[in-house]
Amino acid sequence: MSELLRFLSGLEFTLPWILMLLPLPLLVRRFVQPASRRQSALVVPFFADLPLDESLSGTARSRKVPVVFSALAWLMLLLAAAGPRWVGDPIKLPVSGRDTFLAVDLSASMEIEDLKLNGHQVNRLEVIKDVVSRFIDGRKGDRLGLVLFGTQAYLQAPLTFDIETVRTLLNEATIGIAGERTAIGDAIGLSVRQLRKRPKEQRVMILLTDGANTAGNLSPEKAAELAAKEGVTIYTIGVGAEEMIQPGIFGTSFGAQRVNPSADLDEEMLKQIANLSGGRYFRARSTDELKDVYKTIDKMEPVEQAKETFRPVRDLFFWPLSVFFILAGLLAMLSTLNHWVRRSA
């Protein structure tokens, strides 16, 4: 009995006003006159003297059966249209993280193959995708957002608990899709604009780049000041090896030379951004160092958020709709059977 009461207490209708149409058939029958038939009636003077079988006219009970079925079918149709559903008790979601925006550089320099992944020499973006994807997978309970930037900055994913979608969007990113240059200031500004809608204690941004600010309308310093004003903590990461062998003539060792592929990395700017916003600058010269950087960020003390709750909802419209179709089928069978009996009598 208690389970039944609990079920009934959670029962509700999406469109309860539809049930007000329940007396509609009675009103139509009461106030709408039957359509007049203009064809001539067939006059049978001796009709009263015909030996008719009483079963053809139908008993009172047989006439009531279609009426009852029709009424029940109408009731079931209205119940289905009203959208019945069962709403369960509130369930608390485990939320203990922060609102974090990931800003990833997709400029042309990300094509430089100066890092290794699983023993193979690959470009910087491939390593970033692998490491950041693992970081994203471990941030259950955080709201994550994604900004991709090159010559321009784009909001690829707003803040969301759907970290799987964020990870997929990152893995689908390609070098140069946002332009070949680097708009670091615009990327920070775009992220801050999204984070300012959230509580101040939870605003975090992780900026990853391999170069200097060469594009955009907003300077990185002004963007960092704006972030500090809005209470956004920025962790900056400079990625890229400091030494690599550049092949010589026709890809041979003849004429090969050692170069610094990260010569364009503006570390002073990244340090200034981190200091102005109360964050920290990290340098990742290899894949392992980049992994360590994200492990360090991952260990930051989370800010407790207000518990998120949701109530499970189960649609029930298909039950009355199924009964309606069954009753409609029975009515059709009764009508066909009655017609067949009259013809064979």
Secondary structure, 3 states (H helix, E strand, C coil): CHHHHHHHHCEEECCHHHHHHCCHHHHHHHHCCCCCCCCCCCCCCCHHHCCCCHHHHCCHHHHHHHHHHHHHHHHHHHHHHCCEEEECCCEEECCCCCEEEEEEECCHHHHCCCEEECCEEECHHHHHHHHHHHHHHCCCCCEEEEEEECCCEEEEEEEECCHHHHHHHHHCCCCCCCCCCCCHHHHHHHHHHHHCCCCHHHEEEEEEECCCCCCCCCCHHHHHHHHHHCCCEEEEEEECCCCEEECCHHHCCCCCEEECCCCCCCHHHHHHHHHHHCCEEEEECCHHHHHHHHHHHHCCCCCCCCCEEECCEEECCHHHHHHHHHHHHHHHHHHHHHHHHHHHC
